[in-house]
Each structure stands twice: as structure tokens, then as C-alpha cells.
């Protein structure tokens, strides 16, 4: 496949869901290609190993957050982090992936040499050693947010004498029994933490500046568990997975076309849990459902904590932090021994890696996505950025499968470079599209660093899994845009591509 002496045919960055998924696809579809996985942490799992706050769980069902090739066998469809880590560990052990993982390896830079079709990847190890690995193809499964630095809203805690904690850096020995806790935020993290701490804390208050649309559903999927009793595991999983994909798709599109109907449905579920006299204003955002991700409330756990009196939701703006808690702009004071800043994530592109080609640094904000996994005029590199309106793994699965097809095509044609070619004239003809029209804070804050998207496929990160899967599977890899070249070929125009001899 390669013409230079490389350490790997494919180097996978990250041993979370995306990286493990790619490794499993390579084991199945590219068994004659070598690969390695580098992971900056000491354990696999990515997000599910990093976050240790109480109740950490999936915010979508595991029949779609799970892989297409590996059935989810637990009774609960909304799973906690330990169950998800068990699932990932079983996959790496049963499929021979673990031996390919190198822990404590942070990728800081990667440069592609067109003359040799080789990435030279600079690694920083935990003990401070710098080393280099080489590969023909680079697959980034490094996630979408900064693992080192969360979003800082600029709070000044002034006279507050208690503990201040961010969920991204949760202390192992935190004792909150009998204490008053304020969780600042109204996203998925806050909605998870509040009911999970309410059983031990004296009281937990979710302090929100803006409400979030919440959607309650059972943690167990009744149909999935019934099908598992009467059908083979793989068949039951496949049926449940497709059912949930269709429901996600229908729900998202209905929210965009008939938001008032979806509002009423969400209100009805909350009213059923909290009663007719609940504070509707506290659950009414200033935007339509699915303008941001819905917050999942499995088994009504947040609402049950509110009904028991151990948790509450308060809407207001913070004026200042005082010795015993928080003072709102309204003048109201909320008491706290512990303040948790569930204020969001900081977006990162390509794992914050300094990516270059022939020594020239790549600015991803100036590149167009290609089929949601590669970038214009950037050779031998793929990335996973999951869906905003569906489970992350759905994109990870179709990207992995597609890149395996690209790798096999390269081998079949005796070419070493696969590059989505976008000419100057072609780029000038594209109409840009804002696919990140979600009002979520982390999306809006990070838009300036995100790659470009065109209105027309394939130069975009599409947000329709059902359509994407059909296109990625059925359309040929050779589409006159993805150029297959031999190392050293400098052609940029499609008509100038050095064709491989059949």
C-alpha cells in the first residue's frame, strides 16, 4: 500500500467510541492493513472515561449509540458510563484491538509529505518524551471538545467560601452528603447531576439562565427487551436500532416543521410527572424544540427529585457570588456549600493537533467538509464529528465503513494518496451553508474554527443519517471528486490526476 517504510498503514487518534469503531471496521474489512491507536489518556473510552460526575450516562439510547456491528445487551437502553465502558472493553478484547492501543500518547502535530505519501506524527508521552510515528493514513477519532479546558463563562467567585467544581474535573473524594448544592446550567450534564446528587445532598438547585426543552422516557426499552427474548440477539438489536433511528429522524423533522405540536407533547410529559400546577415557565426555552438538543430525563428522575423536595429549578441571572452562595439579579439569594459549574464545553477541531501538508499549516476553517469525514484538498485524513440531532456513533459507523472502502480502493489501484479535490473554480461556485444553526452555546462559540459547509452534497457535514447512510454505502468511492494518486503526483485538477495502471 505504501512506498515508504511506515509504522502503520493507518494511525487512529483516540481510543474512544470513534477510534475503537474504526479499529473494529478495519479488523472486519481491511484485515491486510496495519493500524495503531494512540490515546492521550491512561484508559480507553474517551468521554466515558473522562467524566466521573454522579450519574454520568448516555443522553441517547444505546441501540443507536452502540455500534452497528455489536449488539447492546444490557437491559437499560439509557446506560451509565460503567456499562458503556464494559461494552467498549468487551469489543477491544474480543476483536483483538487492545494490543494495538498505546496509552499516554498525545498527538501534538502531524505533517503529510506528498512525495512519500506519509504522515509524520509527533507524540508527547506522559513522561515528557517526544517521539515520532509514521503512517500512510490518519484517522482522527479525537472527539469534538477540549479535554484539557472546559468553557469558562468568566465567573468571579469573590467571597464564596465553599467548593467550586467543574464536571469535567470531578474530584474522586467529594463529600456532598447533607450539603446544599447549586448546579449552574440547564444542559444534559446539569440534568444528569441534579437528580443523582439529590439522594444524599440536603438540597440541589439547578440554576438556569435559560430553560432547556426536556424529554422524558423510560431508561428501559420495552420492545428491545421483549424482542431479545424471542429473537436472536443480532436480529433483535437490528430491529430496535432501526426503530430508534426512524423515531429520532421523525421527531427531529417534526420539530422543525411543526414545533407547536412538539411543544405540546413535551409539556404533556412534564405535566404528567410534575402535575398540572408545575412552573411551565421554568421549562419553556426562548427557542423551538431541537434548535438545541433535547435534554433527556430517563424515568422522570429529575422530576421525581423535584416532587420529593430534594431538588428544584430556579431561573435567573447571577449578580454575584457571596460567602454563602449566589445572589441573583432579582436580589434573591440561594444558599450553597458546593457550586458546580455545568456551563458547557469548549469546542476543538482535529483534537487540537497542528496539522500540516508539506510543512504548510492547515486551517480547517478554510476547508470544506467532504462527505462529512474528509476535507477539501487534504490528503489521507479523515475525522469523526457526530450528528447534532442523533447519536454520535451513527456517524462514526458510516465514516469507518467508508474509509475502509477508500483504503481498499487505494490498494486495488496501487495508489498511495486519496484526496478530495476542490478546484478554485469549483469552490467559487459553491454556496456556503450554516449547518450549525443550533443555538447551543458550545456550537455558537466554536463556529469560527469549524470547517466550511456547502449547500450541495458532498461538500458538507450533513445532518440526516438516513440519507447519509444510503449515500455513503451505495455511491461509488470513485466519484470524480475523490482523487486517487501515486505518491509524488502534484496534480490538483481532476483532469491532471496521475491514474494508476489497472
N, C-alpha and C positions, 0 to 999 in steps of 0.2 A: 504494500500500500504506500509506504513512504520511501523516499530516496535517501534520506539522511538517517543516521543512527539516532533514533529517538528512544526515550524511556518507555513511552506509551503511544499507541495509536490515538487513544482518546484520554485526556485528563479531565476528570469530573471534579468540579469545585463544590464542596458541600456534601455532607452526609446526612441531610435531612430528607424529607419526602421526595424532593425533585431529584437529588443526586442518587438516592437508592433506587428510585424508579428508573432512571436512565441505566444504571448498572444492571438491573434486572432485565430490561429490554435488550441490552447488549448480550447478556447471557443467553437469551432466547433467540435473538435474531441476528446477532453478529458474533458468533462464537469464535470465529477466527481472527478477531480483532483484540488487541490487548488494551487494557484500561487500568487506570488507577484513580482513587478517590482521595483528595486531600481535604481535611476537616480542621478548622482552626480550634475547635473545642476539644475537650478530652473524651467526649462521648458523641454517639450518633444521635439523630433526632431533630437537630435544628431547633425550631421554635419550641418543640415539645420537651426539649432538654433545658433550654434557656430559662423559660418561665417556670417559677416554682411557687407562685402565689396560691392561696387556698382555692380549691375548686377548679383549677385550670382544666379546661375541657375544650372540645371542638365546638365551633359555632355553626357547624353544618353537619349533616348526617354522614356517618362513616361508610354508608353504601356508595356515596359519591366522593367522600374524602379518602376512602380506601382506593387501592389500585384496581384497574380493570382485570388484572391477571391473578389477584389474590383475594379470595372471599373474606369478608368481615364476619367473624364467627361469634362475636360477643352478643349477649342478649340485648344490651343497650346500644342503640343506634347513635345517640349523643354520648360520646365517650370521654373519659377523663384522660389526662396525659399519661399516667402509668399504663393504661390499656393500649393507647396508641403506640407507646414505646415498646410494649410487648409484641405488638403486631409487626413493627419495623424490625425488631431484633430477630423475630422468627424468620422473616424474609431473608435477612442477610445471612443467617445461619443455614437455612435450608437450601439456599441458592448459591452458596459458596462465595458470597460477596465480601464477607468480613475480612478475609485475608488481603483484600485489595485496598483497605482503608488505612490511611496514615493520619493519625490524630496529632493535634498540636501543631499543625502546619497551616499557617496563614499566608494566603497568596497576596502579595503586595504589588506585583507588576507582571505583565505578560506582553511580550513583543513577538510579532509574527514576521518571519523572514520569507518573502515570496520566492527567493532564489532557491531555498531548500524546502519550502512548504513546512516549516517547523516553528512551533511556538516555543520560546524560551521563557519559562515561568520562574519568577523569583519568589522564594518561600522564606518566611520568617518563622523559625521554630520557637517553642515556648522558652527554651533556654538561651535565646538570643542569637542562635546560629542562623546564618543565611546560607541557603543552598539554591541550586537551580535544577529544575526538571524540564524535560523537553517532551513535546507531544506534537502530533500532526493536527489534532482537532481539540478544541477547548469547549467544554460544556459547562456552563455556569448554572449551578443549582443552589446559588447562594442567597436566595430569598429576595425580599423587596425592601427591607428596612435595616437600619443601622443597629447592629448587635451591641456596639460599644457605647452608643449615646442615644438616649431617647429624646423625644421632643421636649424642649424646655420652654414653658409658657412665660418664663420670666418672673415667677413668683418670688417675692422677698418675704421670708417668714418672720422677720423682725423679732417681736417679743415672744413668739410661741416657744414654750418650754418643753413640749412633748417630742415624740419621734416623728420624722418625716420620711416616708418610704415611697420609692417608685416601684411599680410592679415588675419592671424589667430587672431589678436588682433586689429581689426579695431576700431578707435575712432568714437563715435557717432557724434561728433561735427566738423569733419574735413571739413574745407572750402578750396576747391581747385579751386574755380571759378577764371578764369583768370590767373592761375598759370601754370608754366611749371613742368611737372611730368615725372619722369623716372620710369618705371616698369621693375625691373630686373627679368628676367625669360622668358621662352617661353612655359610653360605648360598651362594646362587648366585654372588655376587661372589667369595668365597674359593675356591670350587670351580673358578672360571674362572681366577683369578690364579695359583694354585699351579702347575698344570702348564705354564702359559705362561711363568713365570719360571724353572722348573726347568732349562730347557735352557742357561741362562747362569749362573745363581747356583751357588754352591758347594753349597748345600742350602736347600730351602724346607720349613718346617714349618707345617702347618695346625694351629693351636692352637685347639681347640674346647672350650667349656664343656659343650656338649650336642651329641651327634651329630645328623645330619640324614639322612633317608631319601634314598638316591641311586639314580638310574635311568639305566642306560647304554643307548645306542642309537647306530646309525651316523649320522654327520653327513650322509650322502647318503641320499636316499630312493630305493631301487632301483626301486620301482614307478613313482614320478613320472618318473624319468629314462627308463624304458622307454616309458611312455605318450607322452612328448614326442617320441619317435622315430616313433611310428606314428599319432599323432592330432594334430589342430590344437592349437596352444598353449593356447588358451582351454578347449578340451574336456578336455585332459589336466589342466590346473590345477583345473578344476571337480571332476573325479572325485577327484583327490588330496586336494583341500581337504575334500570331504565325507567321504572315508575317514578323514582325520585327525581331523575333528570328532567322528565317531562313536567312534573309538578313545579320544579324550580323554574323551568322555562315559561310555563303558562303563567305562574304567579308574577314573575318579573314583567312579562309583556302586558299582563292585565293592569299592573300598577302604572305602567306608562300610558296605557290607552284609556283606562277607567279608574283613575286614582280615587275618586269618591267612593266607589264600591269597595275598594280595598281598605280605605279608611274605616268604613263601617264594619267590615269584617274584623279588623284589628281591634276596634273599640269593643265589639261584641265579646271577643275573647277576654279582654281585660275586665270588662264588666262582670262576666261570669265568674272571674276569680276574685275580684275586689268588691263586688256588689254595686248596686245602682248609684250609690252616693259617692263613688270614688271621685278623686280630683282629676277630672278629664283634662284640665289644662296642663297638668304635670306630665301627661302622656300625649301631648299634641305638639309636634315639632312645627316650625315655620316652613316646612317643605313637604313635598309629597312622598308617600312610601316609595322606597327604592331609589330616591335621589341620593340616599346613603344606604348602606347595608342595613337590613333589619336586624335588631338585636334579638337573639333567641333566648327565650325563657323556658328551659325544659322543666316539665312537670310543675309549672307555675311556682318555682321555688322562690323567686323574688317576691311574688305576690303573697305567698304563704307567710314569708318572713314579715311582710308589712302587716298582714292580718293579725299576726301574733304579737305585734307591737315591738319586736326586736329590731326592726328596720323601718326606715322612712325615706321618702324622696322629697328634697327641697330644691326649688328653682330660685336662683338668684345670682347676682354678681358679687364677687368678693371685693370688699373695700380694703380690708387689711387683715393681717393675721395678728391676733392678740395672744396674751400669755396663756389663756385657757381654751383657745380655739380659733374661730373665724368670725369676723364681723362682716355682715353683708352691707351692700349699698343702701338697703332699706333701713338699716340700723339694727336689725335683728342679729343676735349673737348665737352661734352654735358651739356647744362645748365639745372639746375633743382632747383625748390623751394621745391619740395617734392620728396623723393625717396621711392619707395615701393619695398620691398624685397620679391617677389613672387618666392622664391627659393626652395620651396618644404616642404614636411612633414617629420616627424621623425617617423619611424615605431615602433609600440608597439605590444607586444604579450599578449593576455589574459587581456587586459586592465591594464597592469602593476600590476596585483594582485599577491600577494605572495601566490601561490597555493601549498598545501602540502597534503600528504596522510599519515595518522597515524604519523603526525609530521615530515615526511621526505619531504623536499622541492622538488618540481617538476621542472626540467629543460626541458622546452618544446623543446629545440633544440636537445634533446636526445630521443624524442618520435616521432613515425611515425603517420602521419595522418591516420585516418580510415574513409573511405568514405567521406572525406572532411568535417567531422563535429565532430568526436570524435578522441581520441588519444590512442595509444597502451598502454595497462596496466594502464589506468587511468579511474577509475570507475565514472559513473554517472555525467559526464561532457561533454557538447557539446559547440561548438563555431561556429560563422559565420565569414568566411573570403571570401568575394565575388570574382567574376571572374575578372581576369585581362583583358579579351578580350570580356566582355559582362557586362550587368547591374548587379550591386550588388544584387538586390532583387531576381534575379533568383535563386541564391544560398540560400538566406535567406528563400525563399518559400519551396524549396525541403528539406532543413535541418529541418525546423519546422515540416513539414509533417512527415518526417522520425522519428524524435524524439517523436512525438505523438504516432506513431506506437510502438516505443520501450516502452514508458510508459504504453501503453495499454497491451503490451505483459507481462510486469512485473506484472501488476495487475492480468492478467489472470492466470499466473503461480505462483502467491503468492511468487514472488521473489522481493528482495529489491535492488539488485545490477545488473547493466548492464555494462559489461566491455569488450572492445576489447582485446582479449588475444593474445599476440605475444610472443612465447617462444624464448629462446636463439637460439635454432637450427633454428627456423623459421626466426628470424631476420638475422642470419648469411647467410641464403640462399637468402635474398633479395638483389636486385641490386638497389642502390640509383639512383635517377633521379633528375636533376636540372630543376624543373618545372618553377622556377623563372628565366628563361633565357631572360626575358625582360631587356633591357638596362636602364630602368628608374632609375634615381638616388636613389629615396627612396627605391626601391626594392634592388638594389645592396648594398646600405649602411646597410640594415637591414637583409641581408641573414644569418648572423652569429647567429641571435637569432630566426630564423624561424624553425618550426618543420621539421622533415625529410619527404622525399617522396620516395617511391619505384617506379620502372618502372611498376610493376604489380599492378593492382587494386585488393583489395580495400585499400591498404596501401598508399594512395596518395590523394592530393588535386587536383583532375582532372581539366582540363581546357576545357571541352567540355560539355556544358549544355545539349544539345540534348541527348547525350549518358548518362550523369549523371542522368537526369530525368527518362529515361527509366529504368536504373538500380535501382535507389532508390525506384521507385514505384513498379516495377514488381518483384524484387528479394525478397525472404523472409527475415524477420528480423532475424530469426534463421538460420545463415549461417555457423555454426560450428566455427566461429571466435568470434562472439559477445556472451560472456558467460553470462547467467542469473543465479545469485546465491542468496542464502539467506544470510542475514546479519550474519557475524561471520565466513563464509566459507573462508578458507585461500588458497584454491586450486588455482594454477597458470596454470597448464597444462590442456588443454581442456578435457582430459580423466578423470581428477580428480574433475571436476565440480560437486558440490552438486546439483543434479537435484531436481526440485520442484515436489511434488506429484500432479498428474493431478486430 
